[in-house]
Amino acid sequence: MVHTAVSEQLSGIVGSANVITAPDERLVYECDGLTMFKAVPDVVVFPTTTAQVAAIVRLANREHVPFLARGGGTGLSGGALAIDGGIMLALSKLNTILEIDLESRRAVVQPGVVNLWVTQAVASKGLYYAPDPSSQQACTIGGNVAENSGGPHTLKYGVTTNHVLGLEIVLPDGRIIETGGPAEDYPGYDLTGIMVGSEGTLGIVTQVTVRLMRKPEAVKTLLAVFEDIDDASHTVSEVIAQGIVPAAIEMMDQLALEAVEAYIHAGYPTDAGGVLLIELDGLRDGMEEIGARIATICRAHHAREVRVAKDDRERELLWLGRKRAFGAMGRISPSYYVQDGVIPRSRLPEVLRRIHAISETYRIRIANVFHAGDGNLHPLLLYDERDATQREQVLQASEEILRVCAEVGGSLSGEHGIGIEKMNDMPLVFSEADMAAMRKVRDVFNPDNLCNPGKVFPTPGRCIEVGPPVTERVVAGVRIERF
């Protein structure tokens, strides 16, 4: 519990207008994009400088108060939940693009900068920022760094860590350090690599140096339509096996198509078993030939239609449908719960069949919208959040999906992170020795575990277990309310 004296000291650091203590105002920060779990911070502060972040962290250490950072609140694993209460540092006012170096193709930004703003700032110069999460119109660079976010174009261009050159970080004891920088490589340990994807447990990022990319000379987008989702899945592996690496290969099944088309009207066929959205980019020379090869592969796997976007408007509309797919679920269901497992591409047909079987077992509709090219699944479990029984069934079905991913040699998360959502599932893919080694790294940076506590690792007394229908869960004596 943050006492009044601490709140007054916080006001002294950032000004009283940048401190929220009123219960009704703090409710806004009770969850991130994963609304299944909720926990209210004791106080929310809005720092505007790195020095203020460091001062807040030092105060939290003196008072032994837990603290955590929050960006755009679009996370999907409960990583920004204040499960021990304490101080939440909302970084939305640290939202300036500090520097753009066109010659070196890099930019220096604060963590509250929205992902899409970076591309918009350099688009007129023929550059862009490659990582493109579907929430890129709202998610922030700091959160992308914390979760090592990906996006549809991960297949060719990689995830956030492949585009971060350096960081400014406030360590959990309040010290400020810089890692990496404008050069491509530095001697010593890769502290930047350790920080990216650490889910805010090793420190608070206050500045990010990102790599900018030159816009490709040409782009070609194809929509392949299949009667059977298995045929679409086999096509993905065959395209890669032929030595073709598109910028993106996205898949949507029939249930997802119904929702997307009702919302966006992008021209997706609602009677298809599934579609592949395949994008090529690069040099104009040879692109027609590669597109023709992909079309041949699709037809060899029984595609009933292979359509090429005729212009930028049609291409943008197809992508708008894909990127708004999660939100489109509101057209067909009161609520949805999204998973984020990763599997080898070659196991797509098998795993999708097993997900369908899980859907039938729990009598839950599951729509599949995902990054097929790199095997990053996003099954959307549709349910009614007002029904406690459905909520429990969804959690159990979700865990079964993760078990399937682990059994076929996959992983628990491709871009959403572990947070509180999947921490009990970590033993599915990591041994006790693995997790002990990772905890040692955390303990070096965060020995008192005050910085975003209770995330990533299963901890005795803090496990969130799936049980009979309840309206709340208790984690180490702290109530985590169920939505």
C-alpha positions in Angstrom: 0.0 0.0 0.0 1.3 3.4 -1.0 0.9 5.8 1.9 -0.1 9.4 1.6 3.4 10.6 2.4 4.8 8.7 -0.6 2.1 10.1 -2.8 3.1 13.6 -1.6 6.7 12.9 -2.5 5.7 11.7 -5.9 3.8 15.0 -6.4 7.0 16.7 -5.5 8.8 14.8 -8.3 6.3 15.1 -11.2 3.8 17.7 -9.9 0.4 17.0 -8.4 -1.3 17.2 -11.9 0.8 14.1 -12.9 -0.3 12.0 -9.9 -3.5 10.0 -9.8 -4.7 8.6 -6.4 -8.5 8.8 -6.8 -10.0 5.3 -6.8 -12.3 5.9 -9.8 -9.5 7.3 -11.9 -7.1 4.5 -11.0 -9.6 2.0 -12.3 -8.6 3.0 -15.9 -5.3 1.3 -15.2 -6.6 -2.0 -13.7 -5.7 -4.1 -16.8 -4.0 -4.1 -20.1 -5.5 -5.6 -23.3 -6.0 -8.9 -21.5 -9.2 -8.0 -19.6 -9.6 -11.4 -18.0 -7.5 -10.3 -15.0 -7.6 -7.0 -13.1 -5.6 -5.4 -10.4 -5.6 -1.7 -9.4 -2.4 0.2 -8.7 -2.2 2.3 -5.5 -1.0 5.4 -7.4 -0.4 6.3 -11.1 2.3 8.8 -12.0 3.1 10.4 -15.3 6.8 11.3 -15.6 8.0 13.6 -18.3 11.7 13.1 -18.1 14.2 10.3 -17.5 15.4 12.0 -14.4 11.8 11.9 -13.0 11.6 8.2 -13.7 14.8 7.6 -11.9 13.7 9.7 -8.9 10.4 7.7 -8.7 12.3 4.4 -8.8 14.7 5.6 -6.1 11.7 6.6 -3.9 10.1 3.2 -4.4 13.3 1.5 -3.3 13.6 3.7 -0.2 10.0 2.9 0.8 10.2 -0.7 -0.5 7.1 -0.2 -2.7 6.6 -2.2 -5.9 6.5 -0.3 -9.2 6.0 -1.0 -12.9 5.9 0.8 -16.2 2.9 1.0 -18.5 2.8 2.1 -22.2 -0.2 2.1 -24.4 -2.0 -0.6 -22.4 -2.4 -2.8 -25.5 -0.4 -5.8 -24.0 -2.1 -9.2 -24.1 -0.5 -11.2 -21.3 -1.2 -9.1 -18.1 2.3 -7.7 -18.1 1.2 -4.2 -17.1 -0.9 -5.3 -14.1 0.0 -3.9 -10.7 -0.7 -7.2 -9.0 1.0 -6.0 -5.8 -0.5 -2.6 -6.0 2.3 0.0 -5.7 3.3 2.7 -8.1 2.5 2.5 -11.8 4.6 4.8 -14.1 2.5 5.6 -17.1 5.0 6.6 -19.8 2.5 8.2 -22.2 3.9 11.7 -21.7 7.4 10.5 -22.7 6.2 10.6 -26.3 8.8 12.6 -28.4 10.8 11.5 -31.4 14.1 13.0 -30.2 16.2 12.6 -33.3 16.0 11.3 -36.9 19.3 10.6 -38.6 18.4 10.0 -42.3 21.9 9.3 -43.4 22.5 6.6 -40.8 18.9 5.4 -41.0 18.1 5.5 -37.3 15.8 7.4 -34.9 15.9 8.0 -31.2 12.5 7.9 -29.6 11.0 8.0 -26.1 9.0 4.9 -24.9 5.6 6.6 -25.2 6.0 7.1 -29.0 3.3 5.2 -30.8 4.7 2.6 -33.2 3.1 4.0 -36.3 4.3 7.5 -35.6 7.9 6.5 -36.4 7.0 5.4 -39.9 4.8 8.5 -40.4 7.7 10.7 -39.4 10.0 9.4 -42.1 7.7 8.2 -44.8 8.2 11.3 -46.9 11.9 10.4 -47.0 11.3 6.9 -48.3 11.9 5.2 -45.0 9.9 3.2 -42.5 10.1 1.3 -39.2 9.7 -2.4 -39.9 8.1 -4.0 -36.8 4.4 -3.7 -37.4 2.2 -5.2 -34.6 -1.5 -5.3 -35.5 -2.0 -2.7 -32.8 0.6 -0.4 -34.3 -1.8 2.5 -34.3 -2.0 2.4 -30.5 0.9 0.4 -29.1 4.0 2.2 -28.0 7.7 1.6 -28.7 8.5 1.0 -25.0 5.9 -1.8 -24.8 7.2 -3.2 -28.0 10.6 -3.4 -26.5 9.3 -5.0 -23.3 7.5 -7.7 -25.2 9.8 -8.0 -28.2 6.7 -7.5 -30.4 6.5 -8.8 -33.9 3.8 -8.4 -36.5 2.8 -9.7 -39.9 6.2 -8.9 -41.5 8.2 -10.7 -38.9 8.8 -13.5 -41.4 11.2 -11.5 -43.5 12.2 -8.6 -41.2 12.3 -10.1 -37.7 10.9 -8.8 -34.4 11.6 -5.7 -32.4 15.0 -6.9 -31.2 16.2 -7.0 -34.8 15.5 -3.2 -35.1 16.7 -1.9 -31.7 20.2 -0.5 -31.7 20.4 1.0 -28.2 18.5 1.8 -25.1 18.5 4.2 -22.2 17.3 2.4 -19.1 16.5 3.3 -15.5 17.6 0.2 -13.5 15.5 -1.1 -10.7 17.7 0.7 -8.2 17.3 4.1 -9.9 20.6 4.2 -11.8 20.5 5.3 -15.4 22.5 3.3 -18.0 22.9 3.2 -21.8 23.3 0.1 -23.8 24.2 -0.2 -27.5 24.0 3.0 -29.6 24.1 4.2 -33.2 26.7 1.7 -34.3 25.8 -1.8 -35.5 27.8 -3.6 -32.8 29.5 -3.0 -29.5 32.0 -5.1 -27.5 30.9 -6.6 -24.2 27.7 -8.3 -23.1 24.6 -7.7 -25.2 22.6 -5.9 -22.6 20.3 -4.4 -25.2 19.4 -8.0 -26.2 18.8 -8.9 -22.6 16.5 -6.0 -22.0 14.4 -6.5 -25.2 11.7 -9.0 -24.3 12.4 -8.9 -20.5 8.8 -7.7 -20.0 9.7 -4.8 -17.8 11.3 -6.9 -15.1 14.9 -5.7 -15.5 14.3 -2.0 -15.7 12.3 0.8 -17.3 13.3 1.9 -20.8 13.3 5.6 -21.2 14.8 6.0 -24.7 15.2 3.7 -27.7 17.4 4.0 -30.8 15.7 2.2 -33.6 16.8 1.1 -37.1 14.9 2.6 -40.1 14.5 0.7 -43.3 14.4 1.9 -46.9 10.9 1.4 -48.4 11.0 -1.5 -51.0 11.0 -0.6 -54.6 7.9 -2.7 -55.3 5.2 -4.6 -53.3 2.9 -7.3 -54.5 0.0 -8.7 -52.4 -1.8 -12.0 -53.2 -4.9 -13.5 -51.7 -5.1 -17.2 -52.0 -8.5 -18.8 -51.3 -8.9 -22.4 -50.1 -11.8 -24.7 -49.5 -9.8 -26.5 -46.8 -7.6 -25.0 -44.1 -5.3 -28.0 -44.3 -4.5 -27.1 -48.0 -3.7 -23.6 -46.9 -1.4 -24.9 -44.2 0.5 -27.2 -46.5 0.9 -24.3 -48.9 2.8 -22.2 -46.3 5.5 -24.9 -45.8 5.8 -25.5 -49.5 6.4 -21.8 -50.3 9.2 -21.6 -47.8 10.6 -25.0 -48.9 10.9 -23.6 -52.5 13.3 -21.0 -51.2 10.8 -18.1 -51.3 10.7 -15.9 -48.3 7.8 -13.4 -48.7 7.6 -10.4 -46.5 4.5 -11.9 -44.9 2.2 -14.9 -45.0 -0.9 -14.5 -42.9 -3.8 -17.0 -42.5 -7.4 -16.6 -41.6 -10.0 -19.3 -41.3 -13.7 -19.2 -42.2 -14.9 -18.0 -38.8 -12.4 -15.1 -38.8 -13.3 -14.3 -42.4 -17.0 -13.9 -41.5 -16.2 -11.4 -38.8 -13.6 -9.4 -40.8 -15.8 -9.1 -43.9 -18.8 -8.0 -41.8 -16.7 -5.3 -40.3 -14.2 -4.1 -43.0 -15.9 -5.2 -46.3 -12.5 -5.8 -47.8 -13.6 -8.5 -50.3 -12.7 -11.5 -48.3 -14.7 -14.7 -49.3 -16.9 -15.7 -46.3 -17.6 -19.2 -47.7 -13.9 -20.2 -47.9 -12.3 -22.7 -45.5 -9.3 -20.3 -45.2 -7.2 -17.7 -47.0 -3.6 -16.8 -47.2 -2.6 -13.2 -47.4 0.9 -13.3 -49.0 3.0 -10.2 -49.6 6.2 -9.8 -51.6 8.4 -6.8 -51.5 11.8 -5.8 -52.8 13.2 -5.2 -56.3 10.7 -4.8 -59.1 12.8 -7.0 -61.4 11.8 -10.7 -60.9 8.8 -10.0 -58.6 6.2 -11.0 -61.3 8.1 -14.3 -61.7 8.1 -15.0 -57.9 4.4 -14.1 -57.6 3.6 -16.5 -60.4 5.6 -19.3 -58.7 3.6 -18.7 -55.5 0.4 -18.8 -57.4 1.4 -22.1 -58.9 2.2 -23.5 -55.5 -1.2 -22.4 -54.2 -3.1 -23.9 -57.0 -1.1 -27.2 -56.6 -2.5 -27.3 -53.1 -6.1 -26.8 -54.4 -6.5 -23.0 -54.1 -9.7 -22.2 -55.8 -8.6 -18.6 -56.5 -5.4 -16.6 -56.3 -6.1 -12.9 -56.5 -3.5 -10.1 -56.9 -4.3 -6.8 -55.3 -4.7 -4.5 -58.4 -3.6 -1.3 -56.7 -2.5 0.2 -53.3 -6.1 0.8 -52.3 -7.0 -2.8 -52.6 -3.8 -3.9 -50.9 -4.4 -1.5 -48.0 -8.0 -2.8 -47.6 -6.9 -6.4 -47.5 -4.3 -5.5 -44.8 -6.9 -3.4 -42.9 -9.0 -6.5 -42.7 -6.2 -8.6 -41.3 -5.0 -6.0 -38.8 -8.5 -5.3 -37.5 -9.4 -8.9 -37.2 -9.2 -9.1 -33.5 -11.6 -6.1 -33.1 -13.9 -7.6 -35.7 -14.7 -10.5 -33.4 -17.2 -8.2 -31.7 -19.4 -8.8 -34.8 -19.8 -12.5 -33.9 -19.1 -12.8 -30.2 -19.5 -10.7 -27.0 -15.9 -11.4 -25.9 -12.8 -13.1 -27.1 -9.6 -14.4 -25.5 -6.5 -14.5 -27.8 -3.6 -17.0 -27.5 -0.1 -16.6 -28.8 1.7 -19.9 -29.2 4.4 -20.7 -31.7 4.9 -23.9 -33.6 7.1 -25.2 -36.5 5.5 -24.3 -39.8 5.5 -28.0 -40.9 3.1 -28.8 -38.0 0.4 -26.3 -38.9 -2.1 -28.8 -40.3 -1.8 -31.1 -37.3 -2.0 -28.3 -34.8 -5.0 -26.6 -36.4 -6.8 -29.9 -36.4 -6.1 -30.3 -32.7 -7.3 -26.8 -32.0 -10.5 -27.6 -33.8 -10.8 -30.7 -31.5 -10.3 -28.5 -28.4 -13.0 -26.2 -29.7 -15.4 -29.1 -30.0 -14.5 -30.6 -26.6 -15.2 -27.3 -24.8 -18.0 -26.2 -27.1 -16.2 -22.9 -27.7 -15.9 -21.4 -31.1 -12.3 -20.7 -32.0 -11.4 -18.4 -34.9 -7.8 -18.6 -36.2 -6.0 -15.4 -37.4 -2.2 -15.7 -37.4 1.3 -15.2 -38.8 1.4 -18.5 -40.7 4.9 -17.8 -42.2 6.6 -18.0 -38.8 4.2 -20.3 -37.1 2.9 -17.7 -34.6 -0.6 -18.8 -33.9 -3.4 -16.5 -32.6 -6.4 -18.6 -31.9 -9.3 -16.4 -30.7 -11.5 -18.2 -28.2 -15.0 -16.7 -28.5 -17.2 -16.6 -25.4 -19.5 -14.5 -23.2 -17.5 -12.9 -20.3 -20.7 -12.6 -18.3 -20.8 -16.4 -18.0 -18.4 -17.7 -15.3 -18.6 -21.2 -16.7 -17.6 -20.0 -20.1 -14.7 -18.0 -18.6 -13.3 -21.1 -17.0 -13.7 -23.2 -20.1 -11.9 -20.7 -22.1 -8.9 -20.7 -19.7 -8.8 -24.4 -19.7 -9.0 -24.6 -23.5 -6.4 -22.0 -23.8 -4.0 -24.0 -21.7 -4.6 -27.1 -23.8 -3.7 -25.1 -26.9 -0.4 -24.1 -25.3 0.3 -27.7 -24.3 -0.2 -28.7 -27.9 2.3 -26.0 -29.0 4.8 -27.3 -26.5 4.3 -30.9 -27.6 5.1 -30.3 -31.2 8.3 -28.4 -30.3 6.9 -24.9 -30.2 6.9 -22.1 -27.6 4.4 -20.3 -25.4 4.6 -16.9 -27.0 5.7 -15.3 -30.2 5.1 -11.6 -29.3 2.6 -11.1 -26.5 4.9 -12.2 -23.7 4.3 -14.4 -20.6 3.2 -11.8 -18.1 0.9 -13.4 -15.5 -1.2 -15.2 -18.2 1.3 -18.0 -19.0 3.7 -18.0 -16.1 2.3 -21.3 -14.8 2.9 -22.8 -18.2 6.6 -22.0 -18.3 7.5 -25.6 -17.2 6.0 -26.9 -20.4 9.0 -25.7 -22.3 11.7 -24.8 -19.7 13.3 -27.1 -17.1 13.9 -26.0 -13.5 17.5 -25.4 -14.4 16.5 -23.2 -17.4 14.2 -21.1 -15.2 16.7 -20.9 -12.4 19.3 -19.4 -14.8 16.8 -16.8 -16.0 15.8 -15.9 -12.4 19.5 -15.3 -11.7 19.6 -12.8 -14.5 16.6 -11.1 -13.2 18.0 -11.1 -9.6 21.2 -9.3 -10.8 19.2 -6.4 -12.1 16.2 -6.6 -9.8 17.3 -8.3 -6.6 14.4 -7.0 -4.4 11.9 -7.9 -7.1 10.2 -4.6 -6.8 10.3 -3.9 -10.5 7.2 -5.4 -12.1 7.0 -8.3 -9.6 5.1 -11.5 -10.1 5.5 -11.8 -13.8 7.0 -14.4 -16.2 8.1 -17.1 -13.7 5.9 -19.4 -11.6 6.6 -18.5 -8.0 5.5 -20.4 -4.9 2.5 -18.7 -3.3 1.9 -16.6 -6.4 0.6 -19.1 -8.9 -2.6 -18.3 -10.7 -4.4 -21.6 -11.1 -7.3 -22.6 -13.2 -10.1 -23.8 -10.9 -13.9 -23.9 -10.6 -15.8 -20.8 -11.7 -14.9 -17.9 -9.5 -15.0 -14.1 -9.8 -11.6 -13.4 -8.5 -8.2 -15.0 -7.9 -5.9 -14.5 -5.0 -2.2 -14.2 -5.8 0.2 -14.1 -2.8 -2.6 -12.6 -0.8 -3.5 -10.0 -3.4 -6.9 -10.2 -5.2 -6.7 -10.5 -8.9 -10.3 -9.8 -10.0 -11.7 -11.8 -12.9 -13.6 -9.8 -15.6 
